[in-house]
Amino acid sequence: MNAPPSANGVLIEISDVRKIYEMGSTAVNALDGVSLRVQKGEYLAIMGPSGSGKSTLMNIVGCLDTPTSGSYKLRGTEIRDRDDDELARIRNQEIGFIFQTFNLLPRADALHNVELPLIYAGRPAKERRERARSMLQMVGLGDRTHHRPNELSGGQRQRVAVARALVNGPSLVLADEPTGNLDSKTGLEIMALLDDIHKRGNTVILVTHEEEIAARAHRVVRLRDGRIESDRSTRAAAPPPA
C-alpha cells in the first residue's frame, strides 16, 4: 500500500470511518474503519464487488450521507458536524456529481439542466445562462442548448450531466459508474472528457466495476467487506532529473 500523501494540498481526509446500518435486529457494517487521504488534483478510482462499501463511501465523500463514527474532512472542514443546510451548500458549491442514470430533468432543456446548481446558489439569471452555455460549449454541445433529454443520445445526456457537474467550479468531481448506461464507443468518449477535466486541474473520483475504466485513473482503491483491500498508483514514478 502506498504511503499516505503529505498534509500539504489535502482535499479529502477520512479517518477510521465506520457506517453501520440497522436492518431489523441485524447491524450491517457497510464501512469498517476506512482511512483515506486524497490530494487536490488527484484522479482516483474506487473499485470493489457488490456489497464492498464503495457506494457508501461515495455517498459519504459526496455529503449525501454521514458516517456513524470517524472523521471526514473536506478542505479541512469536518463534515460530521454540519447541519442539513450546510451539507446542501457544500454539495452545491464544492462537489460536482455525475451519475450513471444522468439524473436530468426530463422536461427541461440542456441549458436549464446545466443551470440548476447556479439557480440553487442564487446566481443572477444572465450570469448563470452565460456560464451554462460556456459549459455546454466545453463538452461539445454548444448546438444542443435547447434540446430536452429525450432529444439527446445517451452520450449527449451524459455530457450535459458533466457540464452540470462543472458549472459551479467544484473542488471535487464524483462520477458514479459514468459509463454504465453507454455503449463502449460512447463510454470511451465520456472517459476522454473526464481525463480532460482532470488535466484542467479538477480532482476526480470515480466509482466503477470496469478494470479498463479504472486503469485510466492514476490511483485505484479497492474495497472488500467495508475495508480498503489495496490502494495503488497506476502510474510509474517519474524518473529523477538528469
Secondary structure as UniProt FT lines:
FT   TURN            8..9
FT   STRAND          10..23
FT   TURN            24..25
FT   STRAND          26..39
FT   TURN            40..41
FT   STRAND          43..47
FT   TURN            50..51
FT   HELIX           54..61
FT   TURN            62..63
FT   STRAND          69..74
FT   TURN            75..76
FT   STRAND          77..78
FT   TURN            80..81
FT   HELIX           84..94
FT   STRAND          95..99
FT   TURN            100..101
FT   TURN            106..107
FT   HELIX           110..120
FT   TURN            121..122
FT   HELIX           125..138
FT   TURN            139..140
FT   TURN            142..143
FT   TURN            145..146
FT   HELIX           149..151
FT   HELIX           154..166
FT   TURN            167..168
FT   STRAND          172..176
FT   TURN            178..181
FT   HELIX           184..199
FT   TURN            200..201
FT   STRAND          203..207
FT   HELIX           211..214
FT   TURN            215..216
FT   STRAND          219..224
FT   TURN            225..226
FT   STRAND          227..233
//
